[in-house]
Each structure stands twice: as C-alpha cells, then as structure tokens.
Amino acid sequence: MVVSLCVLLGTLIGSAIIAELVLRFQGII
C-alpha cells in the first residue's frame, strides 16, 4: 500500500516536471 502510494506520488511529480519543462521549451520557441 505504501509502496503504491510512493510510486503514484513519484509519477505525479515526474509528470509535473515534464509538463513544466515542455511549457518552458515551448515558451523559448
């Protein structure tokens, strides 16, 4: 249970970081 929560949290954080990088990249272009 705890492991699945950690994986879910890590996935959400990773997705947020990727989304931010994409937005910044598009902003530069």
N, C-alpha and C positions, 0 to 999 in steps of 0.2 A: 504493500500500500504506500509506504513512504517512498520507496524507490520509484514507483509510477508517478507520484506527485513531483519528485525531483526531476524526472525525465520530462514531464509536462511543462514544468516551470522553465527548464532549460530550453525546451523547444520554443516556448513563447518569447523568451529573452532573445534567443537566436533569430527568430523571425523579426522581432522588433529592430534588432541591429541591422539585419539585411535590408529591411524596408528603409531604415534611415540612410544607409549607405546608397541605396538606389535613388532616393529622393535627392540626396546631395549631389550624386553623379549627374542626374538629370538637370539639377539646378545649375551646375557648372556648364553643361552643354546648352 
